[in-house]
Structure formats: C-alpha cells, structure tokens
Amino acid sequence: MEPSESKSKIKQVLVDELMLPHGPEEIADGTPLFGPEGLGLDSVDALQLVVALEKHFGLKVADAEVAKKVLHSVDSIAEAIAQMG
C-alpha cells in the first residue's frame, strides 16, 4: 500500500471508528491526535483506535510507550504500518 493510500485509509478509519464530527479530508497528516492542539482524542478513543488499527491493518500496539509514539498522528501510524511490511 502506498503511503498516501495508507494515510487516506487511516483517516477514514479514524472518522468511522471514532465517529469524529468531521471528514477525513479535514485531518492533516501531521495533526496530533491527542491534546487540545490536535483532534482532542481521549483515552477511550485511544483504546478504540488500537483495536481499529489491529482490525484494519494488523498493527499491534504492544504497550503504552509504543502507543505514545505510534498514535501521535496519521503520519506516525502510517510509518508504523509501513515498518510492519
């Protein structure tokens, strides 16, 4: 899967699985997913996102430290998926 194709699918998964109030085209690749300066996701969203990433991409997030790095942005998720293959 091409990086741009992967990022588009990640954005769609974010919107669909987390029921975000905006469309995938409104999410920038580098926007932080958590915190007030980003999408503002919370810990419940993080759990849902981990499950969704495993379901859609086969990406397993082993622990909290790994999750902080991987779940930072669409870019970081795409990078983690690319490193799997």
N, CA and C atoms as an extended XYZ file, in Angstrom:
255
Properties=species:S:1:pos:R:3:atomname:S:1:resname:S:1:resid:I:1 pbc="F F F"
N         0.853       -1.185        0.000 N   MET     1
C         0.000        0.000        0.000 CA  MET     1
C         0.894        1.242        0.000 C   MET     1
N         0.599        2.173       -0.893 N   GLU     2
C         1.342        3.435       -0.962 CA  GLU     2
C         1.105        4.260        0.304 C   GLU     2
N         2.115        5.060        0.721 N   PRO     3
C         1.925        5.877        1.933 CA  PRO     3
C         0.693        6.789        1.869 C   PRO     3
N         0.445        7.435        0.732 N   SER     4
C        -0.718        8.330        0.644 CA  SER     4
C        -2.028        7.543        0.730 C   SER     4
N        -2.038        6.363        0.145 N   GLU     5
C        -3.218        5.480        0.194 CA  GLU     5
C        -3.436        5.014        1.635 C   GLU     5
N        -2.352        4.665        2.299 N   SER     6
C        -2.401        4.216        3.683 CA  SER     6
C        -2.937        5.335        4.585 C   SER     6
N        -2.442        6.563        4.396 N   LYS     7
C        -2.883        7.693        5.215 CA  LYS     7
C        -4.363        7.990        4.998 C   LYS     7
N        -4.832        7.881        3.764 N   SER     8
C        -6.254        8.099        3.478 CA  SER     8
C        -7.111        7.077        4.212 C   SER     8
N        -6.664        5.818        4.189 N   LYS     9
C        -7.423        4.764        4.858 CA  LYS     9
C        -7.394        4.970        6.379 C   LYS     9
N        -6.243        5.388        6.923 N   ILE    10
C        -6.144        5.646        8.364 CA  ILE    10
C        -7.137        6.742        8.757 C   ILE    10
N        -7.194        7.810        7.971 N   LYS    11
C        -8.124        8.917        8.262 CA  LYS    11
C        -9.566        8.435        8.223 C   LYS    11
N        -9.883        7.591        7.233 N   GLN    12
C       -11.243        7.063        7.135 CA  GLN    12
C       -11.568        6.194        8.342 C   GLN    12
N       -10.614        5.380        8.781 N   VAL    13
C       -10.808        4.533        9.971 CA  VAL    13
C       -11.024        5.413       11.205 C   VAL    13
N       -10.229        6.483       11.343 N   LEU    14
C       -10.406        7.409       12.471 CA  LEU    14
C       -11.823        7.969       12.506 C   LEU    14
N       -12.289        8.449       11.369 N   VAL    15
C       -13.621        9.060       11.293 CA  VAL    15
C       -14.715        8.027       11.561 C   VAL    15
N       -14.605        6.865       10.917 N   ASP    16
C       -15.640        5.834       11.050 CA  ASP    16
C       -15.671        5.205       12.439 C   ASP    16
N       -14.512        4.783       12.925 N   GLU    17
C       -14.461        4.042       14.188 CA  GLU    17
C       -14.667        4.935       15.411 C   GLU    17
N       -14.204        6.184       15.330 N   LEU    18
C       -14.310        7.078       16.485 CA  LEU    18
C       -15.463        8.060       16.349 C   LEU    18
N       -16.205        7.928       15.244 N   MET    19
C       -17.361        8.793       14.984 CA  MET    19
C       -17.006       10.274       15.156 C   MET    19
N       -15.932       10.675       14.486 N   LEU    20
C       -15.486       12.063       14.570 CA  LEU    20
C       -16.469       12.979       13.851 C   LEU    20
N       -16.583       14.219       14.323 N   PRO    21
C       -17.568       15.148       13.748 CA  PRO    21
C       -17.121       15.806       12.443 C   PRO    21
N       -15.987       15.395       11.895 N   HIS    22
C       -15.536       15.974       10.638 CA  HIS    22
C       -15.060       14.871        9.699 C   HIS    22
N       -14.866       15.229        8.446 N   GLY    23
C       -14.493       14.251        7.437 CA  GLY    23
C       -13.003       13.983        7.409 C   GLY    23
N       -12.600       12.872        6.766 N   PRO    24
C       -11.181       12.504        6.692 CA  PRO    24
C       -10.333       13.574        6.000 C   PRO    24
N       -10.931       14.303        5.061 N   GLU    25
C       -10.177       15.329        4.328 CA  GLU    25
C        -9.803       16.513        5.214 C   GLU    25
N       -10.422       16.622        6.380 N   GLU    26
C       -10.134       17.725        7.305 CA  GLU    26
C        -9.002       17.392        8.282 C   GLU    26
N        -8.513       16.155        8.246 N   ILE    27
C        -7.446       15.741        9.158 CA  ILE    27
C        -6.109       15.825        8.422 C   ILE    27
N        -5.227       16.691        8.898 N   ALA    28
C        -3.894       16.810        8.295 CA  ALA    28
C        -3.024       15.642        8.764 C   ALA    28
N        -2.109       15.217        7.902 N   ASP    29
C        -1.254       14.065        8.220 CA  ASP    29
C        -0.475       14.232        9.520 C   ASP    29
N        -0.015       15.453        9.798 N   GLY    30
C         0.819       15.676       10.969 CA  GLY    30
C         0.084       16.185       12.198 C   GLY    30
N        -1.231       16.344       12.108 N   THR    31
C        -2.009       16.851       13.250 CA  THR    31
C        -1.944       15.873       14.415 C   THR    31
N        -1.588       16.353       15.611 N   PRO    32
C        -1.608       15.456       16.785 CA  PRO    32
C        -3.030       14.934       17.009 C   PRO    32
N        -3.138       13.652       17.325 N   LEU    33
C        -4.458       13.063       17.540 CA  LEU    33
C        -4.989       13.377       18.931 C   LEU    33
N        -4.078       13.571       19.883 N   PHE    34
C        -4.468       13.814       21.270 CA  PHE    34
C        -4.064       15.213       21.685 C   PHE    34
N        -4.805       15.763       22.640 N   GLY    35
C        -4.470       17.084       23.158 CA  GLY    35
C        -5.258       18.191       22.489 C   GLY    35
N        -5.292       19.346       23.151 N   PRO    36
C        -6.111       20.471       22.679 CA  PRO    36
C        -5.643       21.070       21.350 C   PRO    36
N        -4.350       20.923       21.018 N   GLU    37
C        -3.869       21.492       19.756 CA  GLU    37
C        -4.115       20.566       18.568 C   GLU    37
N        -4.662       19.384       18.826 N   GLY    38
C        -4.920       18.426       17.762 CA  GLY    38
C        -6.393       18.076       17.663 C   GLY    38
N        -6.673       16.800       17.442 N   LEU    39
C        -8.061       16.344       17.315 CA  LEU    39
C        -8.754       16.227       18.670 C   LEU    39
N        -7.975       16.224       19.749 N   GLY    40
C        -8.567       16.173       21.088 CA  GLY    40
C        -9.088       14.811       21.495 C   GLY    40
N        -8.507       13.738       20.950 N   LEU    41
C        -8.941       12.400       21.344 CA  LEU    41
C        -8.569       12.147       22.799 C   LEU    41
N        -9.298       11.211       23.438 N   ASP    42
C        -9.020       10.881       24.836 CA  ASP    42
C        -8.624        9.413       24.975 C   ASP    42
N        -8.485        8.952       26.210 N   SER    43
C        -8.009        7.592       26.448 CA  SER    43
C        -8.976        6.527       25.934 C   SER    43
N       -10.266        6.794       25.985 N   VAL    44
C       -11.251        5.852       25.447 CA  VAL    44
C       -11.079        5.754       23.927 C   VAL    44
N       -10.871        6.908       23.284 N   ASP    45
C       -10.608        6.920       21.841 CA  ASP    45
C        -9.339        6.127       21.519 C   ASP    45
N        -8.329        6.257       22.375 N   ALA    46
C        -7.067        5.548       22.154 CA  ALA    46
C        -7.291        4.041       22.136 C   ALA    46
N        -8.087        3.542       23.079 N   LEU    47
C        -8.384        2.105       23.111 CA  LEU    47
C        -9.120        1.668       21.852 C   LEU    47
N       -10.114        2.455       21.451 N   GLN    48
C       -10.860        2.129       20.232 CA  GLN    48
C        -9.944        2.158       19.013 C   GLN    48
N        -9.031        3.130       18.988 N   LEU    49
C        -8.121        3.260       17.854 CA  LEU    49
C        -7.160        2.086       17.766 C   LEU    49
N        -6.647        1.626       18.906 N   VAL    50
C        -5.753        0.467       18.925 CA  VAL    50
C        -6.474       -0.755       18.353 C   VAL    50
N        -7.704       -0.976       18.776 N   VAL    51
C        -8.495       -2.109       18.274 CA  VAL    51
C        -8.748       -1.958       16.774 C   VAL    51
N        -9.105       -0.750       16.348 N   ALA    52
C        -9.389       -0.500       14.929 CA  ALA    52
C        -8.150       -0.700       14.055 C   ALA    52
N        -6.990       -0.261       14.527 N   LEU    53
C        -5.760       -0.419       13.748 CA  LEU    53
C        -5.382       -1.881       13.604 C   LEU    53
N        -5.625       -2.656       14.651 N   GLU    54
C        -5.346       -4.086       14.558 CA  GLU    54
C        -6.323       -4.748       13.582 C   GLU    54
N        -7.586       -4.367       13.659 N   LYS    55
C        -8.614       -4.944       12.795 CA  LYS    55
C        -8.374       -4.602       11.316 C   LYS    55
N        -8.088       -3.341       11.028 N   HIS    56
C        -7.975       -2.896        9.633 CA  HIS    56
C        -6.592       -3.084        9.018 C   HIS    56
N        -5.538       -3.013        9.837 N   PHE    57
C        -4.184       -3.032        9.297 CA  PHE    57
C        -3.306       -4.147        9.870 C   PHE    57
N        -3.796       -4.845       10.897 N   GLY    58
C        -2.985       -5.881       11.540 CA  GLY    58
C        -1.884       -5.293       12.418 C   GLY    58
N        -1.999       -4.007       12.756 N   LEU    59
C        -0.988       -3.330       13.569 CA  LEU    59
C        -1.270       -3.576       15.043 C   LEU    59
N        -0.325       -4.221       15.718 N   LYS    60
C        -0.466       -4.466       17.153 CA  LYS    60
C         0.357       -3.430       17.905 C   LYS    60
N        -0.271       -2.758       18.864 N   VAL    61
C         0.417       -1.773       19.699 CA  VAL    61
C         0.658       -2.431       21.049 C   VAL    61
N         1.927       -2.728       21.326 N   ALA    62
C         2.291       -3.578       22.457 CA  ALA    62
C         2.073       -2.950       23.835 C   ALA    62
N         2.482       -1.707       24.019 N   ASP    63
C         2.384       -1.111       25.351 CA  ASP    63
C         2.197        0.399       25.252 C   ASP    63
N         2.073        1.039       26.401 N   ALA    64
C         1.774        2.475       26.455 CA  ALA    64
C         2.875        3.331       25.833 C   ALA    64
N         4.127        2.946       26.034 N   GLU    65
C         5.238        3.728       25.462 CA  GLU    65
C         5.206        3.685       23.938 C   GLU    65
N         4.974        2.498       23.396 N   VAL    66
C         4.872        2.345       21.938 CA  VAL    66
C         3.660        3.124       21.438 C   VAL    66
N         2.557        3.025       22.162 N   ALA    67
C         1.326        3.708       21.765 CA  ALA    67
C         1.522        5.214       21.672 C   ALA    67
N         2.266        5.810       22.609 N   LYS    68
C         2.504        7.260       22.586 CA  LYS    68
C         3.173        7.684       21.289 C   LYS    68
N         4.122        6.878       20.822 N   LYS    69
C         4.842        7.200       19.583 CA  LYS    69
C         3.970        6.929       18.358 C   LYS    69
N         3.379        5.749       18.308 N   VAL    70
C         2.618        5.316       17.129 CA  VAL    70
C         1.343        6.136       16.942 C   VAL    70
N         0.637        6.422       18.018 N   LEU    71
C        -0.661        7.085       17.919 CA  LEU    71
C        -0.568        8.611       17.945 C   LEU    71
N         0.607        9.144       17.685 N   HIS    72
C         0.780       10.600       17.719 CA  HIS    72
C        -0.002       11.308       16.611 C   HIS    72
N         0.091       10.778       15.384 N   SER    73
C        -0.544       11.424       14.227 CA  SER    73
C        -0.795       10.387       13.140 C   SER    73
N        -1.469       10.801       12.093 N   VAL    74
C        -1.681        9.919       10.935 CA  VAL    74
C        -0.321        9.515       10.363 C   VAL    74
N         0.614       10.467       10.297 N   ASP    75
C         1.966       10.165        9.798 CA  ASP    75
C         2.629        9.044       10.600 C   ASP    75
N         2.564        9.134       11.931 N   SER    76
C         3.241        8.135       12.769 CA  SER    76
C         2.572        6.761       12.665 C   SER    76
N         1.252        6.735       12.505 N   ILE    77
C         0.539        5.455       12.319 CA  ILE    77
C         0.946        4.845       10.976 C   ILE    77
N         0.974        5.661        9.935 N   ALA    78
C         1.355        5.172        8.591 CA  ALA    78
C         2.776        4.625        8.608 C   ALA    78
N         3.676        5.299        9.326 N   GLU    79
C         5.059        4.848        9.433 CA  GLU    79
C         5.127        3.480       10.125 C   GLU    79
N         4.368        3.310       11.195 N   ALA    80
C         4.352        2.038       11.924 CA  ALA    80
C         3.811        0.910       11.044 C   ALA    80
N         2.785        1.216       10.256 N   ILE    81
C         2.213        0.207        9.345 CA  ILE    81
C         3.239       -0.165        8.270 C   ILE    81
N         3.942        0.844        7.742 N   ALA    82
C         4.951        0.595        6.701 CA  ALA    82
C         6.098       -0.268        7.241 C   ALA    82
N         6.466       -0.069        8.496 N   GLN    83
C         7.562       -0.825        9.092 CA  GLN    83
C         7.188       -2.288        9.343 C   GLN    83
N         5.887       -2.574        9.420 N   MET    84
C         5.436       -3.967        9.609 CA  MET    84
C         5.760       -4.806        8.394 C   MET    84
N         5.565       -4.218        7.212 N   GLY    85
C         5.698       -4.982        5.970 CA  GLY    85
C         7.085       -5.024        5.512 C   GLY    85
